[in-house]
Amino acid sequence: QVQLVESGGGLVQAGGSLRLSCAASVRIFSINAVGWYRQAPGKQRELVATITNIGITNYADSVKGRFTISRDNAENTLYLQMNSLKPEDTAVYYCNARNYRAGLSLDDWGQGTQVTVSS
């Protein structure tokens, strides 16, 4: 099991920037894929961005060109740089670690960090 601790959320005006961090309890490069998901009130949790252990990234269409996912293997930390924030980006952001074992995907989640974008 991977412990994940997020930080960096907060309140920001539309057009502003925030950087989220997620500290992992294991060597982050050993995890098959890590990423960020978000959940707004009354909505399902949705993918924001992921990065695999070989550096392949994937972004939701709604954040392409504005958000950048990266990781620091030495610090075992995952980041999400969020620029040009919009009110619709308001949500709780969760860090995810996914490993594949015997054909199954095993997910670990952080506790979440609130991001609020005011108009």
N, C-alpha and C positions, 0 to 999 in steps of 0.2 A: 504494500500500500504506500502511496506517495502522499505526503503532507504538503499542502500548498497554502501559502499565505499571501493574500493580495494587499496592495496598498496603493495610494495615489489618487483615489477618487476625491470628489468634491463638487463644489458649485462653481460654475463658470458661465460667462455670458456667451451668447451665440457668436461664432466666429473665433472663439478662443481655443486654447490648447490645453491638454492634460496628458500626462504620461502615467500609465498604470504599470505597476511592477508585481511580479509573482515569484516568490522565493520557494524553491522546491527543496524537499528533504533528501533527494537523491541527486546523482549526477544527471543533469537535465538532458545531456546528449544520449543517455541510455534509454530515454523514454521514446517510444515509437513516434508519438506526435503530441505536441502541446499546443494549447490555443486559448482563445478567449471566446466566451459566449456571453450573451446578455439577455435579461428578461425585464421587460417593462410591465407595469401594472396591468393586469387583465390579459396579458399576452403570453404566448409560449416562449420558452427559452429558445434563442436562435444563435446560430453560428455568426461570429464576427470575423475571426481570422484564426488560421492554424499554421503551424510550421512543423514539418517532419524532422526526424533525426538526421536526414541528409539535406535539410535546408529548403525543401520545397514548401512554398507558401500558397495559401488559398485565402481569398477574401470574399466576404459577402458583397454583392453588387452595390449595396447602399453605402459602403465605406471605402470602396476602391478609390484610390487617389487622395484620400484624406487620412487614412489610418495606416500605420506601418507596424508590423509585428517583427520582433527580433528577440534574440536570446544571447545571453552571455554565459558561455559554457564554464568559464572559470569561476563565475559567481553563482552558477546554478540558478539563474534568474531569467525569467521571461518578461518581456516588455510589450506594451502597446502604446505607441505614440499616436495621439489623436489630435488632429488639426482641423481647423474649419468646422468646429463642432456646431451641431444643429439641435434645436429643442427635441427633435425626434430621436436623438441619440441618448436621451435620458433613460436610464435603466440601472439595474444592478448588474455589474459585470463580474463574471465568474471565470476563474482560471481553471483549465482542464488539462489533465494528463491522461493519455490513452495508450494502453499497451495491448498487444494482440498475443493471445496464448491459446494454442490448440483451436484456432478458428474462432475464438471469441474475443470481443473487445472488452477491455476492463477499464472503467473510467474512475478517476478520482477527481474531486472537486474542491476548490477553495471555498471559503465562507462568503465570498462576494464583497464587492465594494461599490458604493453608490456613486453614480455620476449623474449630476443634474445640470442641464443646460437651460439657462433662462433666455427668453426672447427679448 
